[in-house]
Amino acid sequence: MTTSDFDFDRPTAIQDLTGDYQLDLAHTRIYFVARHAMVTSVRGYFHEFDGRLHLDAENPAASTAQIRITVASLDTGQEQRDAHLRSPDFFDVENYPDMTFTSAEIAAEDEDTYRVVGDLGIRDQKRPVTLTVTYNGSAKDPYGNLRAGFEGRGVINRKDWGLTWNAALETGGFMVSDKVRIEFDASAVKLTPTA
């Protein structure tokens, strides 16, 4: 089941969305996409992560997001490539096991689209990134949980975080593109306040 399996509403009053949320691992995907050998794209995703959101429906600028990803959980569908990505040539997961994102600024671009600026931490570097995030709606799931759905995207230059490994191709160009797309499709579950 994915976020698209739920019958999302777009209520005219969404004040009930205000509160704290946790990303649902079973219904959230965080992807990265890079060009490979100049002719195709490789898509990978992370299996393990934890994300917390605070949504403020009346004042979106007061909303926040914090995400921590276990980098060793990356999966591109090819074991040899995954091992290389985990190595010191790229993420160096033994020394830098986590990737983090902490929002710093959220601004509405239209009714359902937001510009989210935050710090992305990879290895020992933290750099600002800008993501375009679309609110897909909200719904009560069959278990009575309030869910909010989002999808987003952004582009980074991996070299800004010290991921500089590459190999030249005989026909010109390089094995791995500098630009990497970040994409996600997220389902967040509202947490019940504790006394």
C-alpha positions as CSV (number, residue, x, y, z in Angstrom):
1,M,0.0,0.0,0.0
2,T,1.3,3.5,-0.9
3,T,0.1,7.0,-0.2
4,S,-1.9,6.8,-3.5
5,D,-3.9,3.9,-2.0
6,F,-5.7,6.3,0.4
7,D,-8.6,8.4,-0.6
8,F,-7.1,11.9,0.1
9,D,-9.4,14.8,0.8
10,R,-8.5,18.5,0.2
11,P,-10.6,20.0,3.1
12,T,-11.3,23.7,2.9
13,A,-10.3,24.1,6.6
14,I,-7.2,22.2,7.4
15,Q,-6.5,23.4,10.9
16,D,-6.8,19.8,12.1
17,L,-3.5,19.0,10.3
18,T,-1.6,21.2,12.8
19,G,0.6,19.0,15.1
20,D,3.5,16.6,15.2
21,Y,4.0,13.8,12.7
22,Q,6.3,10.8,12.1
23,L,7.2,9.5,8.6
24,D,5.7,6.1,8.0
25,L,8.6,3.9,6.7
26,A,6.2,1.5,5.0
27,H,4.6,4.2,2.9
28,T,7.5,6.6,2.3
29,R,10.3,6.4,-0.3
30,I,13.3,8.6,-0.4
31,Y,15.2,8.4,-3.8
32,F,18.3,9.7,-5.4
33,V,18.8,9.7,-9.2
34,A,22.1,10.2,-11.0
35,R,23.2,9.9,-14.6
36,H,25.4,6.9,-15.3
37,A,27.9,6.7,-18.2
38,M,26.2,9.7,-19.8
39,V,23.4,7.6,-21.2
40,T,21.1,6.4,-18.5
41,S,19.9,7.2,-15.0
42,V,20.5,5.1,-11.9
43,R,17.8,5.4,-9.2
44,G,18.4,4.3,-5.6
45,Y,16.5,4.6,-2.4
46,F,17.1,4.2,1.3
47,H,15.4,1.5,3.4
48,E,16.1,2.9,6.8
49,F,15.3,6.5,8.0
50,D,13.5,8.4,10.7
51,G,11.6,11.6,10.1
52,R,9.7,14.0,12.2
53,L,7.5,16.9,11.0
54,H,5.7,19.7,12.8
55,L,2.9,21.1,10.6
56,D,1.3,24.4,11.2
57,A,-1.7,24.7,8.9
58,E,-2.4,28.4,9.7
59,N,1.3,29.5,9.5
60,P,3.2,27.1,7.2
61,A,6.4,29.1,7.8
62,A,6.3,27.7,11.4
63,S,6.4,24.1,10.2
64,T,9.5,22.1,10.5
65,A,11.1,18.9,9.3
66,Q,14.0,16.7,10.6
67,I,15.1,13.5,8.8
68,R,17.9,11.1,9.6
69,I,18.8,8.5,7.0
70,T,20.9,5.4,7.6
71,V,23.2,5.6,4.5
72,A,24.2,1.9,4.5
73,S,20.6,1.1,3.7
74,L,20.9,2.5,0.2
75,D,19.7,0.2,-2.6
76,T,20.2,0.7,-6.3
77,G,19.4,-2.9,-7.2
78,Q,23.0,-3.8,-8.0
79,E,25.2,-5.1,-5.1
80,Q,28.5,-4.2,-6.5
81,R,27.4,-0.6,-7.2
82,D,25.9,-0.4,-3.7
83,A,29.1,-1.5,-2.1
84,H,31.0,1.1,-4.1
85,L,28.6,3.8,-3.0
86,R,29.0,2.8,0.7
87,S,32.8,2.9,0.3
88,P,35.1,5.9,1.1
89,D,34.9,6.8,-2.7
90,F,31.4,8.1,-1.9
91,F,29.4,8.0,1.3
92,D,32.1,6.3,3.5
93,V,29.4,4.8,5.7
94,E,31.8,3.3,8.3
95,N,32.9,6.9,9.3
96,Y,29.7,8.7,8.4
97,P,26.7,6.4,8.9
98,D,24.0,9.0,8.8
99,M,22.7,11.6,6.4
100,T,20.5,14.4,7.9
101,F,18.2,17.1,6.8
102,T,16.9,19.9,9.0
103,S,14.6,22.5,7.6
104,A,15.4,26.2,8.1
105,E,12.7,28.0,6.1
106,I,9.4,27.0,4.6
107,A,7.4,29.3,2.3
108,A,4.2,28.7,0.3
109,E,4.5,29.1,-3.4
110,D,0.8,28.3,-4.1
111,E,-2.1,26.5,-2.4
112,D,-0.4,23.1,-2.3
113,T,3.3,23.8,-3.2
114,Y,6.0,24.9,-0.8
115,R,9.7,25.9,-1.0
116,V,11.6,24.2,1.8
117,V,15.1,25.3,2.5
118,G,17.3,23.4,4.9
119,D,20.7,21.9,5.8
120,L,21.6,18.6,4.2
121,G,24.4,16.8,6.0
122,I,26.4,14.2,4.1
123,R,29.7,12.9,5.4
124,D,31.3,15.8,7.4
125,Q,29.6,18.6,5.3
126,K,26.4,20.5,5.9
127,R,25.2,22.6,3.0
128,P,21.9,24.4,2.2
129,V,19.5,22.8,-0.2
130,T,16.1,23.9,-1.6
131,L,13.3,21.4,-2.2
132,T,10.0,21.9,-3.9
133,V,7.4,20.1,-1.8
134,T,3.8,19.4,-2.9
135,Y,1.1,18.6,-0.3
136,N,-1.0,15.8,-1.7
137,G,-3.8,15.8,0.8
138,S,-4.8,14.2,4.1
139,A,-7.1,11.4,5.2
140,K,-8.0,9.1,8.0
141,D,-6.6,5.6,7.3
142,P,-8.5,2.4,8.1
143,Y,-6.9,2.4,11.6
144,G,-8.1,5.9,12.5
145,N,-4.7,7.6,12.0
146,L,-4.6,11.0,10.4
147,R,-2.1,10.9,7.5
148,A,-0.7,13.7,5.4
149,G,0.9,13.0,2.0
150,F,3.7,14.9,0.4
151,E,6.0,14.5,-2.6
152,G,9.1,16.6,-3.3
153,R,12.2,17.0,-5.4
154,G,15.4,19.0,-5.5
155,V,18.8,18.9,-7.3
156,I,22.3,19.0,-5.6
157,N,25.9,18.9,-6.8
158,R,27.4,15.9,-5.0
159,K,30.9,17.5,-5.1
160,D,29.7,20.2,-2.7
161,W,29.6,17.4,0.0
162,G,33.0,15.9,-1.0
163,L,31.6,13.1,-3.1
164,T,34.1,13.7,-5.9
165,W,35.0,10.2,-7.2
166,N,34.6,9.7,-11.0
167,A,36.1,7.9,-14.0
168,A,36.6,9.3,-17.5
169,L,34.9,7.5,-20.4
170,E,36.7,6.7,-23.6
171,T,34.0,8.5,-25.6
172,G,34.2,11.6,-23.5
173,G,32.4,12.7,-20.3
174,F,32.4,10.9,-17.0
175,M,30.9,7.8,-15.4
176,V,28.8,9.6,-12.8
177,S,27.1,12.9,-13.1
178,D,27.9,15.7,-10.7
179,K,24.2,16.6,-10.4
180,V,22.0,14.3,-8.4
181,R,18.2,14.6,-8.1
182,I,16.6,14.0,-4.7
183,E,13.0,12.8,-4.8
184,F,10.6,11.6,-2.1
185,D,7.0,10.4,-1.8
186,A,6.0,10.6,1.9
187,S,3.2,9.6,4.2
188,A,3.3,11.2,7.6
189,V,1.2,9.9,10.6
190,K,0.0,12.4,13.2
191,L,1.2,11.6,16.6
192,T,-1.2,11.5,19.6
193,P,-0.2,14.1,22.2
194,T,1.0,12.5,25.5
195,A,-0.2,13.8,28.8
